[in-house]
Structure formats: C-alpha cells, structure tokens
Amino acid sequence: MNVILWIVQCLLAVVYLLAGAPKASWPIAALSKRVGWIGTVPAALVRFIGVAELLGAIGLILPLLTGILPWLTVAAALGLIVLQVCATLFHVSRGELKNLPANAVLLVLSLFVVVGRVFIVPVM
C-alpha cells in the first residue's frame, strides 16, 4: 500500500506543479487567454492559488521523502482538498460543470493520501 500511496502522491505532485507554476509566474494576460476564469478574478488570487498548488505539490513529497516533519505530507494533502472544494464551488457558481470531473478526481486522490497516510501507513 505504501507504494500505491507514493505513486498517487507523485502523480498529484506533478499535476499540481504543472497547474501551479504558470499561475504563480506567467503574466496574467497570457494565462487568461488559456484559462477563461483567470481573467475574471483578481491577479493576486491567481498568484495565491498558484503558490498554494506549488507548496501542496512540494508538501506531498518532500517531508515524507526526507523524514523531516512527515506529518506535513498529510497537511499538504488536506490543503489540496480544501483547494479542490473551493475550486468545485467556484466552478459550480459559474456554471462551468465541465471542470468538475477533474476537480473530483484530484479531491478523491488527495483524500486517499490523507486516509492512507493517517490510517493505513501512518506517518505520524
């Protein structure tokens, strides 16, 4: 089960790195051409989301890999759950239902990491 958890954590980390890096660093105008909702929210919120995604990705891997404060892996997964709940509510409020399957998958995988790392292969 530990191997499966590591695979899920690595996959989530890659997804959040790829999603967060542009939001944290690209010009907002360029981002809004690719992702419609970015042009409708404050730039600071886009940057905050990007940084949160990057920190979540790092937090899924680094603490457990180094053995330094491994409980931060669970905290990172919990933070990503909160992020996905907020993203789901945001997309529902805008009628963007096509985004919900991706949000649901990321939410379930993050929840799997929390349950796995707390109850099945405890890191605490």
Backbone as a ProteinNet text record, in pm:
[ID]
protein_1_A
[PRIMARY]
MNVILWIVQCLLAVVYLLAGAPKASWPIAALSKRVGWIGTVPAALVRFIGVAELLGAIGLILPLLTGILPWLTVAAALGLIVLQVCATLFHVSRGELKNLPANAVLLVLSLFVVVGRVFIVPVM
[TERTIARY]
82.4	0	86.6	202.9	294	335	359	398.6	285.8	163.6	48.2	32.9	49.4	40.7	148.9	269.4	377.1	345.5	291.1	255.2	150.3	47.8	-58.3	-1.2	83.5	143.8	227.5	304.8	388.1	302.2	196.6	107.3	41.2	-8.1	-69	32.1	153.7	256.3	285.5	294	319.7	204.3	81.6	-35.1	-35.2	-11.4	-14.6	105.6	220.9	334.2	302.7	246.2	212.6	100.8	9	-101	-58.4	24.2	59.9	168.3	265.9	377.8	332.1	246.6	202	123.5	36.8	-43.2	45	153.9	242.8	339.6	365.6	474.2	443.2	349.1	322	247.3	256.8	175.6	26.5	-50.8	-194	-262.3	-220.7	-281.8	-263.4	-145.1	-119.5	-200.6	-210.6	-289	-436.7	-489.2	-632.8	-672.7	-578.3	-607	-625.2	-556.8	-564.6	-676	-697.6	-795	-888.5	-1014.9	-1109.9	-1133.1	-1142.5	-1177.8	-1069.3	-946.9	-836.7	-856.6	-916.1	-940.3	-1053	-1126.8	-1242.7	-1219.1	-1101.2	-1069.7	-945.9	-925.3	-806.8	-676.7	-577	-447.5	-385.5	-404.6	-347.9	-406.3	-533.5	-594.9	-534.4	-510.5	-448.2	-309.4	-231.8	-96.8	-104.1	-199.5	-215.9	-246.8	-337.8	-373.5	-251.3	-176.7	-57.3	45.9	70.8	167.2	116.1	-13.3	-71.4	-55.7	-77.7	-61.4	84	176.7	318.7	360.8	319.2	354	289.1	165.8	100	175.8	221.9	297.6	427.1	496.9	621.6	591.6	484.6	448.1	404.8	354.8	315.9	437	551.2	668.6	779.4	823.3	945.9	947.1	845.4	853.9	867.6	790.1	795.2	923.3	969.6	1091.3	1213.2	1218.4	1333.7	1319.5	1196.1	1172.8	1167.1	1171.7	1164.9	1020.3	962.1	822	728.9	728.3	649.5	498.9	450.3	308	267.9	366.7	335.7	282.8	313.6	257.3	106	58.8	-85.8	-144.6	-74.5	-122.5	-131.8	-34.7	-38.1	-157.4	-181.7	-296.5	-427.5	-435.2	-555.8	-573.5	-464.5	-471.1	-519.1	-474.7	-518.3	-664.9	-712.4	-855.9	-936.1	-892.7	-961	-958.2	-843.7	-831.4	-931.1	-946.9	-1037.7	-1184.1	-1216	-1353.9	-1386.7	-1293.7	-1315.8	-1326	-1240.2	-1244.3	-1377.1	-1424.9	-1552.4	-1666.5	-1670.5	-1774.7	-1766.4	-1645.8	-1626.3	-1679.6	-1642.2	-1685.9	-1837.1	-1894.3	-2039.5	-2109.4	-2058.3	-2120.4	-2116.5	-2018.8	-2006.1	-2068.3	-2124.4	-2185.9	-2085.2	-1963.6	-1857.1	-1851.2	-1954	-1965.8	-1866.3	-1810.7	-1713.4	-1583.1	-1558.8	-1438.4	-1452.9	-1574.6	-1598.7	-1535.3	-1533.5	-1469.3	-1321.9	-1248.7	-1107.7	-1095.8	-1180.7	-1180	-1211	-1307.5	-1347.1	-1233.6	-1166.4	-1055.6	-943.8	-905.8	-800	-840.5	-966.2	-1017.3	-1010.9	-1057.6	-1058.6	-916.3	-826.2	-688	-620.6	-647.7	-591.9	-649.6	-777.5	-840.9	-781.6	-753.5	-689.2	-553	-476.3	-346.2	-364.1	-460.1	-483	-519.9	-617.1	-661.1	-547.4	-477.7	-367.5	-255.1	-219.2	-105.6	-142.2	-269.8	-310.5	-347.5	-420.2	-474	-408.5	-364.2	-313.9	-163	-90.2	55.4	86.7	67.3	78.7	216.8	218.3	343.9	364.7	268.3	275.1	337.3
-119.9	0	126.1	118.1	231.4	272.5	173.2	201.9	272.6	226.4	289.5	433.8	456	591.7	681.3	628.8	707.4	740.5	645.2	669.8	780.6	771.6	872.9	1009.1	1011.5	1137.4	1198.9	1117.3	1168.1	1219.6	1146.6	1192.1	1324.6	1332.9	1458.2	1572.7	1544.2	1647.6	1699.7	1610.1	1652.7	1738.5	1694.2	1771.3	1910.5	1917.8	2047.7	2134.7	2074.8	2153.8	2214.5	2132.5	2180.3	2284.2	2271.7	2367.7	2494.3	2479.3	2592.3	2682.6	2625.4	2706.3	2819.2	2791.9	2903.7	3009.4	2965.2	3061.4	3147.3	3092.1	3164.8	3256.1	3229.1	3301.8	3364	3311.6	3366.5	3498.2	3580.2	3702.2	3668.3	3743.4	3717.2	3723.2	3815.5	3826.9	3699.6	3641.2	3516.6	3401.9	3398.6	3292.4	3303	3425.1	3442	3401.5	3400	3352.4	3200.9	3132.5	2986.4	2937.7	3010.1	2969.5	3087.6	3072.2	3182.2	3245.6	3165.3	3222.2	3312.1	3298.6	3377.5	3525.7	3559.7	3700	3762.2	3680.2	3731.7	3744.7	3707.3	3716.7	3804.8	3857	3940.8	3864.1	3933.5	3871.7	3812.4	3879.5	3829.2	3692.7	3670.1	3540.2	3432.6	3465.1	3368.7	3332	3430.8	3404.8	3321.4	3354.5	3278.9	3132.2	3108.3	2970.8	2898.3	2965.6	2904.8	2868	2958.1	2930.5	2817.7	2818.4	2711.5	2576	2571.9	2446.6	2400.8	2493.7	2458.1	2406.9	2476.7	2433	2299	2278.5	2149.7	2037	2061.9	1960.2	1925	2026.5	2003.1	1929.4	1971.5	1910.9	1765.6	1726.3	1585.6	1492.8	1544.8	1460.2	1482.7	1605.2	1635.6	1594.6	1625.1	1588	1437.4	1359.4	1214.3	1156.4	1213	1165.5	1188.5	1304.8	1338.1	1285.7	1254.8	1212.4	1329	1450.8	1569.8	1617.8	1613	1651.2	1582.7	1450.3	1378.8	1404.2	1451.9	1483.7	1597.6	1674.1	1781.4	1728.4	1602.4	1541	1533.1	1492.5	1486.4	1627.3	1722.4	1860.7	1916.1	1883.5	1929.3	1869.4	1740.6	1676.4	1737.8	1769	1835.5	1973.5	2046.3	2176.3	2166.5	2062.6	2043.3	2001.7	1932.1	1900.8	2030.2	2118.2	2247	2324.3	2323.2	2391.3	2336.5	2204.8	2144.1	2167.8	2169.9	2202	2345	2436.4	2576.1	2586.3	2514.1	2516.4	2461.5	2355.1	2296.5	2395.8	2457.7	2557	2674.5	2718.6	2828.8	2792.2	2674	2633.2	2609.1	2554.5	2535.5	2671.6	2768	2900.5	2969.4	2934	2993.7	2906.7	2792.3	2703.3	2628.6	2618.9	2550.2	2403.4	2331.5	2193.1	2099.3	2138	2051.9	2039.1	2130	2124.5	2031.5	1995	1919.1	1779.8	1704	1572.9	1580	1675.4	1689.4	1727.7	1820.7	1858.3	1738.6	1658	1540.8	1439	1414	1317.7	1365.6	1492.1	1545.2	1544	1572.3	1568.5	1427.7	1330.6	1191.3	1139.8	1171.5	1125.6	1188.6	1316	1381.4	1321.5	1290.7	1225.5	1086.4	1015.5	884.6	896.2	1000.4	1020.6	1046.8	1129.8	1158.6	1031.1	958.5	835.4	734.5	720.4	624.5	657.6	784.6	824.3	841.2	850	860.5	723.3	641.5	517.4	389.6	387.6	262.9	250.2	352.2	356.5	487.2	489.4	614.7	677.9	809.9	884.8	963.7	960	1045.7	974.5
0	0	0	64.6	67.1	-74.9	-160.8	-298.9	-373	-353.8	-419.4	-371.6	-243.3	-190.3	-250.7	-262.1	-323.2	-468.5	-541.8	-681.9	-690.9	-607.6	-608.8	-568.9	-466.9	-424.4	-536.6	-605.9	-715.4	-830.6	-864.4	-971.2	-934.8	-812.7	-767	-768.9	-724.8	-722.4	-862.9	-959.2	-1097.6	-1148.4	-1123.6	-1169.1	-1107.2	-976.9	-910.5	-947.1	-974.9	-1023.6	-1160.4	-1248.4	-1382.5	-1380.3	-1286.3	-1276.5	-1202.2	-1100.8	-1016	-1071	-1140	-1189.9	-1281.6	-1379.8	-1464	-1385.9	-1295.5	-1219	-1129.8	-1083.4	-993.7	-1068.2	-1196.4	-1260.7	-1397	-1472.2	-1605.5	-1594.8	-1696.5	-1699.4	-1700.7	-1628.3	-1616.6	-1753.2	-1837.7	-1970.3	-2051.5	-2044	-2117.4	-2059.4	-1927.9	-1862.6	-1896.8	-1898.6	-1922.2	-2063.8	-2156.1	-2291.7	-2293.2	-2203.4	-2195.9	-2103.8	-1995.3	-1893.8	-1868.6	-1909.4	-1907.5	-1772.6	-1666.5	-1536.9	-1480.9	-1526	-1470.3	-1496.2	-1607.7	-1637.5	-1557.3	-1482.2	-1408.3	-1258.2	-1212.3	-1069.3	-1051.9	-932.4	-909.9	-934.5	-986.9	-1015.7	-889	-776.4	-651	-614.7	-644.7	-617.1	-706.2	-830.8	-922.8	-872	-832.2	-778.6	-650.7	-562.8	-438.6	-468	-561.2	-597.3	-653.7	-739.5	-796.7	-691.6	-599.4	-492.2	-402.5	-372.3	-289.9	-358.9	-490.4	-563.7	-563.2	-580.3	-577.3	-439.8	-335.3	-199.3	-166.1	-212.9	-192.1	-261.1	-382.7	-456.6	-384.2	-338	-264	-134	-66.8	60.5	50	-65.4	-83.6	-86.7	-126.3	-148.1	-45.7	-32.4	40.6	188.1	267.7	409.8	432.5	361	379.5	320.5	211.1	146.9	235.2	299.5	384	526.7	566.3	703.6	801.2	748.5	832.8	837.1	954.1	974.5	873.7	870.8	770.3	779.1	891.8	904	811	763	668.8	535.9	504.2	383.6	396	512	536.6	534.6	594.8	595.9	453.4	370.5	231	157.4	177.9	112.5	161.4	290.1	342.6	279.9	263.8	199.7	55.3	-14.5	-152.5	-159.7	-57.1	-50.4	-38.4	50.1	66.6	-65.4	-131.9	-260.9	-362.4	-368.7	-465.4	-428.9	-300.9	-260.5	-304.2	-280.7	-322.5	-474.4	-545.9	-693.1	-743.5	-680.9	-721.2	-700	-583.7	-555.3	-652.4	-682.4	-776.8	-915.3	-964.6	-1097.8	-1102.9	-997.4	-993.2	-996.5	-921	-917.5	-1053.9	-1135.8	-1269	-1378.1	-1339.4	-1437.2	-1523	-1476.7	-1551.3	-1509.1	-1541.1	-1494.8	-1561.2	-1674.4	-1742.7	-1662.3	-1569.4	-1486.6	-1366.1	-1333.3	-1210.6	-1207.8	-1317.3	-1308.5	-1267.4	-1321.6	-1283.5	-1136.3	-1091.4	-950	-861.1	-901.6	-822.6	-814	-925.2	-925.3	-833.1	-844.4	-759.2	-611.9	-585.4	-448.2	-390.8	-467	-419.4	-399.9	-492	-477.1	-355.4	-331.2	-212.4	-84.8	-86.8	28.1	51.1	-57.3	-48.1	20.9	-12.1	51.7	200.6	237.1	379.2	454.3	403.5	470.9	475.7	365.3	359.8	454.5	461.4	545.5	692.9	722.9	863.2	919.9	843	897.7	845.7	721.1	662.9	677.8	636.5	653	726.4	857.3	932.4	924.3	910.8	907.3	1034.9	1122.5	1242.2	1358
[MASK]
++++++++++++++++++++++++++++++++++++++++++++++++++++++++++++++++++++++++++++++++++++++++++++++++++++++++++++++++++++++++++++

